[in-house]
Amino acid sequence: MSKKPAADLSGLVATKGSAAPVANMPSRTPAHTEETTTEDAANNVPLNFRVPGEFRRRFRMYAAAHDLKLNELLRMAFDDYEKKQSN
């Protein structure tokens, strides 16, 4: 009985550092938000709290649909809330 030759799987393995972005890939930073500086990013700290599952799903879907990061959406919503409460 003869053995089958081993399948060539070399094309299925990624080579570290060889990935390239797609040519027409849009950037993640939306044009309508303020630029986050490196200093601001370094000062970020975790904010942990629990929310109902349905709220979490709606929040994440809204952020994705509007190309926002979750922390950007939270910051925008809180800033708007503060403005409305101060009037």
Contacts in CASP RR format, 6 or more apart in sequence:
PFRMAT RR
TARGET T0000
AUTHOR 0000-0000-0000
METHOD contacts of the structure
MODEL  1
MSKKPAADLSGLVATKGSAAPVANMPSRTPAHTEETTTEDAANNVPLNFR
VPGEFRRRFRMYAAAHDLKLNELLRMAFDDYEKKQSN
26 67 0 8 1.000
28 67 0 8 1.000
28 69 0 8 1.000
29 35 0 8 1.000
30 66 0 8 1.000
30 67 0 8 1.000
30 68 0 8 1.000
30 72 0 8 1.000
33 68 0 8 1.000
33 72 0 8 1.000
33 76 0 8 1.000
44 71 0 8 1.000
47 74 0 8 1.000
51 59 0 8 1.000
59 70 0 8 1.000
59 73 0 8 1.000
60 70 0 8 1.000
62 68 0 8 1.000
62 73 0 8 1.000
63 69 0 8 1.000
63 70 0 8 1.000
63 72 0 8 1.000
63 73 0 8 1.000
66 73 0 8 1.000
68 76 0 8 1.000
END
